[in-house]
Amino acid sequence: VATRMGTPSVTTRRMPPPHMSVPTPAADYRPWSTLLPTSWTPLFTTASDQYRAGALVGGQDVLGYHAWAASATWRVRDRIGAGGVSGAPDWSASYVYRRWQPQLWTSISRSTSSFATEPDATGLAVPLTVTERLAEAGIVLPVRRLRFSHATQVSVVHSIDEWERASVRTERNRSAGRLAWRYSSAQRPGYAISLERGLALGTAVEFVLPALGASGRGGT
């Protein structure tokens, strides 16, 4: 482009004609390749005189429709010395589908706890090991507004507790229906690391029902 003295030159880039542009192929959305975990988090827990170590992983697709998480921990020390706890890990896995309203979710888990009971004839405390196996599924309906949010959750849980003491095992089925509700008006400003200046509350009820396979009837 010809220019005069002191006038900067201007370069003009021509766009290709429409018939020469390369079309982008259309395809159905497939989230599976983006669900793979990109990191993991170490876990260290202590409860019921147990020390456990393990890891947590999770993932979600780019549109946020699917999300999952899984964890596993192994016992590294037990101050009670419960022999009933094997090398099998405590573990949990959960999944939620968030495209619809209400959202669908499910979770399964296995956990162990140890307790010291009354001493036997030798004067030594006999350890009691409780193994809990859970499988739960339900729906949650979140409602979000500018200054508050609340959510209602309904679920059914299949729960088996196994008690082992001195090589004697007993089982108890605590399958139940659950209903929960939570509310929060707390806000998270841009500079904050946690929720601030608000109210957070919730309530939950559980109905243990023989119709779901439970060993008895009850509620909390």
Buried (B, 14 or more C-beta within 10 A) or exposed (E): EEEEEEEEEEEEEEEEEEEEEEEEEEEEEEBEEBBEEEEEEEBEEEEBBBBBEBEBBBBBBEEEBBBBBBBBBEBEEBEBEBEBBEEEBBBBBBBBEBEEEBBBBBBBBBBBBBBBEEEEEEEEEBBBBBBBBBBBBBBBEBEEEEEBBBBBBBBBBBBBBBBBBEEEEEEBBBBBBBBBBBBBBBEEEEEEEEEEEEEEEEEEEBBBBEEBEBBEEEEE
